[in-house]
Amino acid sequence: MPRDERPVAAVPPWIVAATAALLAAQLLFRVMQPLPAASAVDLSPAPPVPALRVMALGEPIALGQSLALYLQAFDNQPGVSIPFAALDYGRVTGWLGAILDLDPHGQYPLMMAAHLYAQVLQRPDKQREMSEFVFRRFFDDPDHRWPWLAHVAIMAKHRLKDLPTALRYADAIRSHAGPDVPSWARQMHIFLLEDMGEVEAARILLGGLLASGTISDPREIHFLTQRLMDLENAEKSTAPSR
C-alpha cells in the first residue's frame, strides 16, 4: 500500500519560510546565550558528616575519594574557571574536613590544603586560613599528618613572612609527632631559623619525604614531585640574569 507522501515542492512556501525563520531564531538564541558562569557561591556547604556516612552505603573511603575529586575539579568546570582566591575558604575547609572524617587515614585532603589552596597568591588571609586548618587537623593524627604541617610552616616563613607562626607549627611537630617521624622533621625549627630560601627548604622536605618512603601513593608522589618542579621553575624565572 503506497504511503501518503508529498514532495517538498508541494509544501506551501510560507511554511518553508516560517520553518527556516524558526530555526534561524533558535540558532541565534543559542549563540547569544552567555557562557556558563560560575562563582564562589556555587560551592555549597559540605553536607553533615552523618548524612554523608548514610550516603556512603558502607563505603566511606570511596565516597571520600569521590568528593575529593569533585572539590579539586570545582574551580575548573566546562567553559569557566574560578580563581582559588574567589572561593569561600570556609566552605572549602568544610569539604576538606568532611572528607577527612570519612577517610581519617587518607592524606589527599591535607595535601590539597597545603599544596593547592594554601598557595593562592596575594591573599595572605586565605593562606593563613588554610594553614590553620592543616594545623588543627594535624593533632588528629600527628604521626601521619606532619608532612603537611611542615609544608605550611615553610610557607608561613617565606610567603607570610611570619616566623613565629612557622615556629609554632614546627614546635607542634616536635612536641606531638612520635619517634617514627624522621628526626629532621622534628627539628624543623633549626632550618626555619637558618637563612635558606623557600625552594631549598621545600627541596629538603619533599626530598626527605620521597626518600624515606613516607609517601607511597603514586598520585601523591606525582603531585609532590610536580610541585617541587614548579617551585624550582618559578625560582629560575625570577632569578636575575648574569
KAZI-V152889 format. One record per residue. N is the residue number from 1. RES is the residue in one letter. PSI is psi in whole degrees, -180 to 180 (* if undefined). Layout:
<<N;RES;PSI> <N;RES;PSI>>
//
This chain:
<<1;M;121> <2;P;142> <3;R;150> <4;D;83> <5;E;148> <6;R;146> <7;P;157> <8;V;-34> <9;A;-20> <10;A;-12> <11;V;130> <12;P;138> <13;P;-35> <14;W;-29> <15;I;-43> <16;V;-45> <17;A;-41> <18;A;-40> <19;T;-44> <20;A;-42> <21;A;-38> <22;L;-44> <23;L;-42> <24;A;-41> <25;A;-40> <26;Q;-43> <27;L;-42> <28;L;-40> <29;F;-43> <30;R;-40> <31;V;-38> <32;M;-5> <33;Q;138> <34;P;155> <35;L;151> <36;P;133> <37;A;143> <38;A;149> <39;S;174> <40;A;-32> <41;V;-13> <42;D;-20> <43;L;105> <44;S;161> <45;P;148> <46;A;140> <47;P;156> <48;P;144> <49;V;-41> <50;P;-39> <51;A;-38> <52;L;-36> <53;R;-37> <54;V;-43> <55;M;-28> <56;A;-19> <57;L;44> <58;G;4> <59;E;64> <60;P;-34> <61;I;-44> <62;A;-42> <63;L;-42> <64;G;-42> <65;Q;-39> <66;S;-41> <67;L;-34> <68;A;-42> <69;L;-40> <70;Y;-46> <71;L;-42> <72;Q;-33> <73;A;-4> <74;F;-37> <75;D;-11> <76;N;81> <77;Q;164> <78;P;117> <79;G;-4> <80;V;159> <81;S;123> <82;I;119> <83;P;144> <84;F;-35> <85;A;-21> <86;A;-12> <87;L;150> <88;D;106> <89;Y;-21> <90;G;-41> <91;R;-37> <92;V;-48> <93;T;-29> <94;G;-43> <95;W;-45> <96;L;-42> <97;G;-40> <98;A;-40> <99;I;-41> <100;L;-38> <101;D;-33> <102;L;-36> <103;D;79> <104;P;-24> <105;H;-11> <106;G;141> <107;Q;-11> <108;Y;-41> <109;P;-39> <110;L;-33> <111;M;-41> <112;M;-43> <113;A;-47> <114;A;-39> <115;H;-9> <116;L;-69> <117;Y;-27> <118;A;-6> <119;Q;6> <120;V;130> <121;L;150> <122;Q;20> <123;R;75> <124;P;-27> <125;D;-41> <126;K;-35> <127;Q;-42> <128;R;-42> <129;E;-44> <130;M;-37> <131;S;-41> <132;E;-32> <133;F;-46> <134;V;-42> <135;F;-46> <136;R;-45> <137;R;-14> <138;F;-40> <139;F;-14> <140;D;-26> <141;D;69> <142;P;-36> <143;D;-20> <144;H;-17> <145;R;2> <146;W;-33> <147;P;-36> <148;W;-33> <149;L;-36> <150;A;-40> <151;H;-45> <152;V;-22> <153;A;-43> <154;I;-42> <155;M;-39> <156;A;-37> <157;K;-47> <158;H;-35> <159;R;-45> <160;L;-12> <161;K;41> <162;D;82> <163;L;-40> <164;P;-42> <165;T;-42> <166;A;-43> <167;L;-31> <168;R;-42> <169;Y;-45> <170;A;-37> <171;D;-33> <172;A;-40> <173;I;-45> <174;R;-36> <175;S;-28> <176;H;-21> <177;A;144> <178;G;-179> <179;P;-18> <180;D;-14> <181;V;134> <182;P;143> <183;S;-35> <184;W;-31> <185;A;-37> <186;R;-7> <187;Q;29> <188;M;-30> <189;H;-25> <190;I;-52> <191;F;-10> <192;L;-31> <193;L;-17> <194;E;159> <195;D;78> <196;M;153> <197;G;168> <198;E;-43> <199;V;-41> <200;E;-44> <201;A;-42> <202;A;-36> <203;R;-41> <204;I;-46> <205;L;-54> <206;L;-39> <207;G;-41> <208;G;-39> <209;L;-47> <210;L;-38> <211;A;-33> <212;S;-14> <213;G;9> <214;T;-38> <215;I;121> <216;S;-18> <217;D;122> <218;P;-36> <219;R;-41> <220;E;-39> <221;I;-44> <222;H;-44> <223;F;-47> <224;L;-39> <225;T;-43> <226;Q;-38> <227;R;-43> <228;L;-41> <229;M;-39> <230;D;-42> <231;L;-44> <232;E;-41> <233;N;-39> <234;A;-39> <235;E;-42> <236;K;-38> <237;S;-24> <238;T;-5> <239;A;138> <240;P;139> <241;S;147> <242;R;*>>
//
